[in-house]
Amino acid sequence: MKTPSDILTFRISKALSFFAVLFCLLFSSPFFAGAQSSPTKPDTLDNKSFVNWAKGHAFTLKNTDNAVGYNDLLPIKKMIGNARVVAVGEAAHGMHEPQAFRNRLFKYLVEECGFTTIVVEAGLAESTLANTFVLTGKGSPQIAAKNLTIGNASSENIELMQWMRKYNLSPAHKNKLKFLGMDVEIVGYPGDTIARHVAIDTVLNYLKKVDSEASAKISTALLPYINRLSAARYPALTQIEHGQLTAILEGMTALIELQRINYLEKSSQDEYEWVHRLAIAAQQTERIARLTPQDQSGGVPPDAWMASDARDAAMAANVIWILNNRANGKVLLYSHNAHVKNAPTTGSVWSAFAQAPNTVGQYLKSILGKDYFIVGTSFAPSVATAQPGSVDLALLDVGKPRFIVSLKEASINPRVKNWLTIKRPIEANMHFFFNLQIGTAFDALLLLDKSSPAK
């Protein structure tokens, strides 16, 4: 949910922390453009079997900005079946079209398919304001949306929150909608020295109410660290300091668990469970920071895959917790293709990793199986930069401006099935690409005919 204008302010240097480098890899456009192979004249001959098949199986979609009704979305209900979590990926952050489609799809899934919760790639703790607004009307959707990102608040998020609030106001809707994030603490721009610890603050405020003595002791123990939890300062902690901070956070979580009975006498179960999860979220952030390589002098360190993997494992765990403890229904997960795909991250600049990191999608698929359905998204690519034989070019050749196609039926066509099993590139962030077995990575593919900045 970062906007292009925010992204373009970044400047990569050897002094950047890995948090900064990883952020740019996943969310930026121009920095590592030279790291991928030079564009060549696209050769789509090996795409013909898939293209010809898709022409007869793809469902045309209306332009989201002026669409009326849901008739074009009806096939999606059959595609997803009884899946409890439907993930929609985006090819790049900060774009209007995928977020607008997400909003329209969520409304349809709520009204027709029993969905109650949207989970986005934003901090779990930071999503408190958004969820509070849609449930109670308290606060501002503008401020809540700004809290979900380090860039400008997107109008698409604001519009969705307002629709969800209106839906929840109806007495006829007994099962209220929720808006939550799955990510660890937002660490800010590269070089940002503003400490961010919303999860820890929330836990300490809760403990102040139910166990003031414990709150004071933990606050004192955290004093040497609390102002260092920022993009620029967190990675500078020594391993000894990381160990000490880890012990404090583990002790905080253990205390909450051991005092469950006592704390529940002084608070509601919902409040207790939320605070317990945020204590775990604080540990997740610390784990990622601890796994971050110390040596940043050579760009992206090969061992950086561990921090990337830890982040995705944390996000997947948070999705499962939301599904089982908050959703009270089915979940729409909206995040980058990089995270929702059921495949490790390989290709382009990600080849710097010593090992391909696993993803949210892989973890969720291993836990939920058929209850996890993944839609991978492509923009109409630039012919000048698209990789030869890419998924993006194949989708463009289908000849429909906007469409969705399920890959489940492809197995009955041997040539198409083979096409889906061969690793091939799909665009990421407009300048990079992943190499994926598309038939494994996604259950369906969505093509949007253009990409423009979020409003």
C-alpha positions as CSV (number, residue, x, y, z in Angstrom):
1,M,0.0,0.0,0.0
2,K,2.9,2.3,-0.7
3,T,2.4,4.9,-3.3
4,P,4.8,5.5,-6.2
5,S,5.6,9.0,-5.0
6,D,6.7,7.5,-1.7
7,I,8.7,4.8,-3.3
8,L,10.5,7.3,-5.6
9,T,11.9,9.1,-2.6
10,F,14.1,6.1,-1.6
11,R,17.8,6.1,-2.4
12,I,19.8,2.9,-2.1
13,S,23.3,3.0,-0.6
14,K,25.6,0.6,1.0
15,A,24.8,2.1,4.4
16,L,21.2,1.1,4.3
17,S,20.1,-1.5,6.8
18,F,18.7,-4.8,5.5
19,F,15.2,-3.7,6.5
20,A,15.6,-0.9,4.0
21,V,17.0,-3.1,1.3
22,L,14.3,-5.7,1.8
23,F,11.7,-3.0,1.7
24,C,12.9,-1.7,-1.6
25,L,13.1,-5.2,-3.1
26,L,9.5,-5.9,-2.3
27,F,7.9,-2.5,-2.8
28,S,10.1,-0.4,-5.1
29,S,10.5,0.1,-8.8
30,P,13.6,1.7,-10.2
31,F,16.5,0.8,-7.9
32,F,17.5,-2.6,-9.1
33,A,16.3,-2.4,-12.7
34,G,19.8,-3.1,-13.9
35,A,19.9,-6.3,-11.9
36,Q,17.5,-8.2,-14.3
37,S,18.4,-9.2,-17.8
38,S,18.1,-6.6,-20.5
39,P,14.7,-6.8,-22.3
40,T,14.7,-8.7,-25.5
41,K,12.0,-9.1,-28.1
42,P,9.3,-11.1,-26.5
43,D,8.8,-14.6,-28.0
44,T,5.4,-15.9,-27.0
45,L,5.4,-19.0,-29.1
46,D,5.6,-21.3,-26.1
47,N,2.6,-19.5,-24.6
48,K,0.2,-20.5,-27.4
49,S,-1.2,-23.6,-25.8
50,F,-2.1,-21.7,-22.6
51,V,-3.4,-18.6,-24.6
52,N,-5.7,-20.7,-26.8
53,W,-7.0,-22.6,-23.8
54,A,-7.5,-19.4,-21.7
55,K,-9.5,-17.7,-24.5
56,G,-12.2,-20.3,-24.0
57,H,-12.1,-20.4,-20.2
58,A,-11.4,-16.8,-19.1
59,F,-14.3,-14.7,-17.6
60,T,-14.4,-11.1,-18.7
61,L,-14.6,-8.5,-15.9
62,K,-16.2,-5.1,-15.9
63,N,-14.2,-1.9,-15.4
64,T,-14.3,-1.6,-11.6
65,D,-14.7,2.2,-11.6
66,N,-18.0,2.1,-13.5
67,A,-19.3,-1.4,-12.8
68,V,-22.9,-1.9,-11.8
69,G,-24.0,-5.2,-10.2
70,Y,-22.1,-8.4,-9.7
71,N,-23.0,-10.5,-12.7
72,D,-19.4,-10.7,-13.9
73,L,-18.2,-11.9,-10.5
74,L,-20.5,-14.8,-10.3
75,P,-18.0,-17.3,-11.7
76,I,-15.6,-16.5,-8.9
77,K,-18.1,-18.0,-6.4
78,K,-17.8,-21.3,-8.2
79,M,-14.0,-21.0,-8.5
80,I,-13.4,-20.5,-4.8
81,G,-15.9,-23.1,-3.6
82,N,-15.8,-23.5,0.2
83,A,-12.4,-22.0,0.7
84,R,-12.2,-20.2,4.1
85,V,-9.4,-17.9,3.0
86,V,-9.3,-16.4,-0.5
87,A,-6.1,-14.5,-1.3
88,V,-5.8,-11.8,-4.0
89,G,-2.3,-10.8,-4.9
90,E,-1.2,-7.5,-6.4
91,A,1.7,-7.2,-8.8
92,A,2.8,-3.9,-7.2
93,H,1.9,-1.8,-4.2
94,G,0.2,1.6,-4.4
95,M,-1.9,0.9,-7.5
96,H,-5.5,1.9,-7.9
97,E,-6.9,-0.8,-10.1
98,P,-6.1,-3.9,-7.9
99,Q,-7.3,-2.1,-4.8
100,A,-10.5,-1.0,-6.5
101,F,-11.1,-4.5,-7.7
102,R,-10.4,-5.8,-4.2
103,N,-13.1,-3.5,-2.7
104,R,-15.7,-4.6,-5.3
105,L,-14.8,-8.3,-4.8
106,F,-15.0,-8.1,-1.0
107,K,-18.4,-6.5,-1.2
108,Y,-19.6,-9.3,-3.4
109,L,-18.0,-12.0,-1.1
110,V,-19.6,-10.4,1.9
111,E,-23.1,-10.2,0.4
112,E,-23.1,-13.5,-1.4
113,C,-20.4,-15.9,0.0
114,G,-20.3,-15.5,3.8
115,F,-17.1,-13.5,4.1
116,T,-16.7,-11.3,7.1
117,T,-13.1,-10.1,7.3
118,I,-10.5,-8.5,5.1
119,V,-6.9,-8.9,6.1
120,V,-4.3,-6.7,4.4
121,E,-0.5,-6.4,4.3
122,A,-0.3,-3.9,7.2
123,G,0.8,-4.1,10.8
124,L,-1.5,-6.2,13.0
125,A,-1.2,-3.6,15.8
126,E,-1.5,-0.7,13.4
127,S,-4.8,-2.0,12.1
128,T,-6.5,-1.4,15.5
129,L,-7.9,2.0,14.3
130,A,-9.3,0.6,11.1
131,N,-11.0,-2.3,12.9
132,T,-12.3,0.0,15.7
133,F,-13.8,2.3,13.1
134,V,-15.7,-0.3,11.1
135,L,-17.0,-2.0,14.3
136,T,-17.9,1.1,16.4
137,G,-17.7,4.2,14.2
138,K,-15.1,5.7,16.6
139,G,-12.2,7.5,15.1
140,S,-11.5,8.7,11.6
141,P,-11.2,6.4,8.5
142,Q,-8.6,8.8,7.1
143,I,-6.4,8.5,10.2
144,A,-7.0,4.7,10.3
145,A,-6.0,4.4,6.6
146,K,-2.9,6.4,7.2
147,N,-2.0,4.1,10.1
148,L,-1.9,1.2,7.7
149,T,1.0,2.5,5.6
150,I,4.2,4.6,5.7
151,G,2.9,6.5,2.7
152,N,-0.2,8.5,2.1
153,A,-3.6,7.0,3.1
154,S,-5.2,5.5,0.0
155,S,-8.8,6.6,-0.8
156,E,-9.5,2.9,-1.7
157,N,-8.9,1.9,1.9
158,I,-10.9,4.8,3.2
159,E,-13.8,3.9,0.8
160,L,-13.8,0.3,1.9
161,M,-13.8,1.2,5.6
162,Q,-16.8,3.5,5.1
163,W,-18.7,0.8,3.2
164,M,-17.9,-1.7,6.0
165,R,-19.0,0.7,8.6
166,K,-22.3,1.3,6.8
167,Y,-22.8,-2.4,6.5
168,N,-22.2,-3.0,10.2
169,L,-24.7,-0.3,11.1
170,S,-27.6,-2.4,9.8
171,P,-29.4,-4.4,12.5
172,A,-30.0,-7.0,9.9
173,H,-26.3,-7.8,9.7
174,K,-25.7,-9.7,12.9
175,N,-22.2,-10.9,11.9
176,K,-20.1,-7.7,11.8
177,L,-17.3,-7.1,9.4
178,K,-13.7,-6.7,10.5
179,F,-10.7,-5.0,8.9
180,L,-7.3,-6.3,10.1
181,G,-3.6,-6.4,9.2
182,M,-1.3,-9.4,9.3
183,D,2.1,-7.9,9.2
184,V,4.7,-7.2,11.9
185,E,5.4,-3.6,13.2
186,I,5.9,-1.1,10.4
187,V,9.6,-0.1,10.5
188,G,9.4,3.0,8.3
189,Y,11.5,4.5,5.6
190,P,15.2,3.5,5.1
191,G,17.1,5.6,7.6
192,D,13.9,6.4,9.6
193,T,14.9,6.9,13.3
194,I,11.3,7.1,14.6
195,A,10.8,4.2,17.0
196,R,7.7,2.2,16.3
197,H,6.3,-0.1,19.0
198,V,2.5,0.1,18.9
199,A,2.2,-3.6,19.9
200,I,4.4,-3.2,23.0
201,D,2.6,0.1,24.0
202,T,-0.8,-1.6,23.8
203,V,0.4,-4.5,25.9
204,L,1.9,-2.3,28.5
205,N,-1.2,-0.1,28.7
206,Y,-3.3,-3.3,29.3
207,L,-0.9,-4.5,31.9
208,K,-1.1,-1.1,33.7
209,K,-4.8,-1.8,34.1
210,V,-4.7,-5.4,35.2
211,D,-1.2,-5.7,36.8
212,S,0.4,-2.4,37.4
213,E,3.4,-3.8,39.2
214,A,4.3,-6.1,36.2
215,S,3.7,-3.2,33.8
216,A,6.2,-1.1,35.7
217,K,8.8,-3.8,35.8
218,I,8.6,-4.6,32.1
219,S,8.6,-0.9,31.2
220,T,11.8,-0.4,33.2
221,A,13.4,-3.5,31.5
222,L,12.5,-2.1,28.1
223,L,13.9,1.4,28.7
224,P,17.3,0.7,27.0
225,Y,15.6,-0.5,23.9
226,I,12.3,1.2,23.4
227,N,13.7,4.2,21.5
228,R,15.9,2.0,19.3
229,L,13.0,0.1,17.6
230,S,13.2,1.9,14.3
231,A,14.4,1.1,10.7
232,A,17.7,2.7,11.3
233,R,18.4,1.6,14.9
234,Y,16.8,-1.8,15.3
235,P,19.4,-3.6,13.1
236,A,22.2,-1.9,15.0
237,L,21.5,-3.9,18.2
238,T,24.2,-6.4,19.1
239,Q,23.4,-10.0,19.3
240,I,23.7,-9.8,23.1
241,E,21.2,-6.9,23.1
242,H,18.9,-8.9,20.8
243,G,19.1,-11.8,23.3
244,Q,18.2,-9.6,26.2
245,L,15.3,-8.0,24.3
246,T,14.0,-11.4,23.2
247,A,14.1,-12.6,26.8
248,I,12.1,-9.5,28.0
249,L,9.4,-10.0,25.3
250,E,9.2,-13.7,25.9
251,G,8.8,-13.0,29.6
252,M,6.0,-10.5,28.8
253,T,4.1,-13.0,26.7
254,A,4.6,-15.8,29.3
255,L,3.3,-13.6,32.0
256,I,0.1,-12.9,30.1
257,E,-0.4,-16.6,29.5
258,L,0.3,-17.6,33.1
259,Q,-2.0,-14.9,34.5
260,R,-4.8,-15.6,32.1
261,I,-7.4,-16.4,34.8
262,N,-6.5,-13.4,36.9
263,Y,-6.4,-11.0,34.0
264,L,-9.7,-12.2,32.6
265,E,-11.3,-11.1,35.9
266,K,-10.3,-7.6,35.2
267,S,-10.9,-7.4,31.4
268,S,-13.0,-8.9,28.7
269,Q,-11.8,-12.1,26.9
270,D,-11.6,-10.2,23.6
271,E,-9.3,-7.6,25.1
272,Y,-7.2,-10.3,26.7
273,E,-6.9,-12.3,23.5
274,W,-6.0,-9.2,21.4
275,V,-3.3,-8.1,23.8
276,H,-1.9,-11.7,24.0
277,R,-1.6,-11.7,20.2
278,L,0.1,-8.3,20.1
279,A,2.7,-9.6,22.6
280,I,3.4,-12.4,20.1
281,A,3.5,-9.8,17.3
282,A,6.2,-7.9,19.2
283,Q,8.2,-11.1,19.5
284,Q,7.7,-11.6,15.7
285,T,9.3,-8.2,15.0
286,E,12.2,-8.9,17.2
287,R,12.8,-12.3,15.6
288,I,13.0,-10.8,12.2
289,A,15.4,-8.1,13.4
290,R,17.6,-10.7,15.1
291,L,17.8,-12.8,11.9
292,T,18.9,-9.8,9.9
293,P,22.5,-10.1,8.8
294,Q,24.8,-7.6,10.4
295,D,27.0,-7.0,7.3
296,Q,25.1,-4.7,4.9
297,S,28.2,-3.6,2.9
298,G,27.5,-5.8,-0.2
299,G,23.9,-4.9,-0.9
300,V,21.5,-7.8,-0.3
301,P,23.3,-10.4,2.0
302,P,22.8,-14.0,0.9
303,D,21.6,-14.9,4.4
304,A,18.9,-12.3,4.3
305,W,16.4,-15.0,3.2
306,M,16.0,-15.9,6.8
307,A,14.5,-12.6,7.8
308,S,12.2,-12.6,4.8
309,D,11.1,-16.1,5.6
310,A,10.5,-15.2,9.3
311,R,8.3,-12.2,8.2
312,D,6.1,-14.4,6.0
313,A,5.9,-17.1,8.6
314,A,4.7,-14.5,11.1
315,M,2.1,-13.1,8.7
316,A,0.8,-16.5,8.0
317,A,0.5,-17.3,11.7
318,N,-1.4,-14.0,12.2
319,V,-3.8,-14.9,9.4
320,I,-4.6,-18.2,11.0
321,W,-5.1,-16.5,14.4
322,I,-7.5,-14.0,12.8
323,L,-9.4,-16.8,11.0
324,N,-9.8,-18.8,14.2
325,N,-10.3,-16.0,16.7
326,R,-11.7,-12.9,15.1
327,A,-13.2,-13.6,11.7
328,N,-16.3,-15.6,12.6
329,G,-16.6,-16.3,8.9
330,K,-14.4,-16.4,5.8
331,V,-11.5,-14.1,5.1
332,L,-10.3,-12.2,2.0
333,L,-6.5,-11.8,2.2
334,Y,-5.1,-8.9,0.1
335,S,-1.3,-8.7,-0.3
336,H,1.5,-8.7,-2.8
337,N,1.9,-11.7,-5.1
338,A,5.2,-12.1,-3.4
339,H,3.5,-13.1,-0.2
340,V,0.2,-14.9,-1.2
341,K,1.8,-17.2,-3.8
342,N,2.2,-20.9,-3.0
343,A,5.9,-20.9,-4.1
344,P,9.3,-19.8,-2.8
345,T,10.6,-16.5,-3.9
346,T,13.1,-16.9,-6.8
347,G,14.1,-14.9,-9.9
348,S,15.5,-11.4,-10.7
349,V,17.0,-9.6,-7.8
350,W,15.9,-12.3,-5.4
351,S,18.6,-14.6,-6.8
352,A,20.9,-12.9,-4.3
353,F,19.4,-15.0,-1.5
354,A,21.4,-18.1,-0.6
355,Q,18.1,-20.0,-0.2
356,A,14.7,-19.1,-1.6
357,P,12.5,-17.9,1.3
358,N,9.1,-19.5,1.8
359,T,6.0,-17.4,1.7
360,V,2.7,-16.7,3.5
361,G,1.0,-18.7,0.8
362,Q,3.1,-21.7,1.3
363,Y,2.5,-21.7,5.0
364,L,-1.2,-21.2,4.6
365,K,-1.5,-23.9,1.9
366,S,0.3,-26.3,4.2
367,I,-2.1,-25.6,7.0
368,L,-5.4,-25.0,5.2
369,G,-5.0,-27.1,2.0
370,K,-8.1,-26.6,-0.2
371,D,-9.4,-24.0,2.2
372,Y,-6.8,-21.6,0.9
373,F,-7.5,-20.2,-2.7
374,I,-5.0,-17.9,-4.4
375,V,-5.6,-15.4,-7.2
376,G,-2.4,-14.1,-8.7
377,T,-2.6,-10.7,-10.5
378,S,-0.9,-9.2,-13.5
379,F,-1.0,-5.8,-15.0
380,A,-0.8,-5.4,-18.8
381,P,3.0,-5.3,-19.1
382,S,5.1,-3.1,-21.2
383,V,6.3,-5.0,-24.2
384,A,9.6,-3.2,-23.8
385,T,10.3,-4.6,-20.3
386,A,8.3,-7.8,-20.2
387,Q,10.3,-11.0,-20.0
388,P,10.2,-13.3,-23.0
389,G,7.6,-16.1,-22.5
390,S,6.3,-14.4,-19.4
391,V,2.9,-15.1,-17.8
392,D,2.1,-11.4,-18.3
393,L,2.5,-11.6,-22.1
394,A,0.5,-14.8,-22.3
395,L,-2.4,-13.1,-20.4
396,L,-2.2,-10.1,-22.6
397,D,-2.5,-12.3,-25.7
398,V,-5.8,-13.7,-24.5
399,G,-7.3,-10.6,-25.9
400,K,-9.6,-9.5,-23.1
401,P,-8.8,-6.2,-21.2
402,R,-9.8,-7.6,-17.8
403,F,-10.5,-11.2,-16.9
404,I,-10.1,-14.0,-14.4
405,V,-9.4,-17.6,-15.2
406,S,-9.3,-20.6,-12.9
407,L,-6.4,-22.9,-13.4
408,K,-8.1,-26.0,-11.9
409,E,-9.6,-27.1,-15.2
410,A,-6.3,-26.9,-17.0
411,S,-5.2,-30.3,-15.8
412,I,-7.4,-32.0,-18.4
413,N,-5.4,-30.4,-21.2
414,P,-1.9,-32.1,-21.3
415,R,-0.2,-29.2,-23.1
416,V,-1.7,-26.5,-20.9
417,K,-0.9,-28.6,-17.8
418,N,2.7,-28.8,-19.0
419,W,2.8,-25.1,-19.5
420,L,1.7,-24.5,-16.0
421,T,4.4,-26.8,-14.5
422,I,7.4,-25.0,-16.2
423,K,9.0,-22.2,-14.3
424,R,8.3,-18.9,-16.2
425,P,8.6,-15.2,-15.2
426,I,5.7,-13.1,-13.9
427,E,6.3,-9.3,-13.4
428,A,6.8,-8.0,-9.9
429,N,6.8,-4.2,-9.1
430,M,7.0,-3.3,-12.8
431,H,10.8,-3.8,-13.0
432,F,11.5,-7.2,-11.5
433,F,10.1,-10.7,-12.0
434,F,9.5,-14.0,-10.1
435,N,10.2,-17.4,-11.7
436,L,7.2,-19.6,-10.8
437,Q,5.4,-22.8,-11.6
438,I,2.2,-20.9,-12.1
439,G,-0.1,-23.9,-11.7
440,T,1.4,-24.5,-8.2
441,A,1.8,-20.8,-7.2
442,F,-1.8,-19.8,-8.0
443,D,-5.3,-21.3,-8.3
444,A,-6.5,-18.5,-10.6
445,L,-5.0,-15.6,-12.6
446,L,-6.4,-12.1,-12.8
447,L,-5.5,-9.6,-15.5
448,L,-6.1,-5.9,-15.1
449,D,-5.7,-3.8,-18.2
450,K,-3.8,-0.9,-16.7
451,S,-2.1,0.4,-13.6
452,S,-2.3,3.8,-12.1
453,P,-1.3,5.3,-8.7
454,A,-3.8,4.8,-5.9
455,K,-6.0,7.8,-5.4
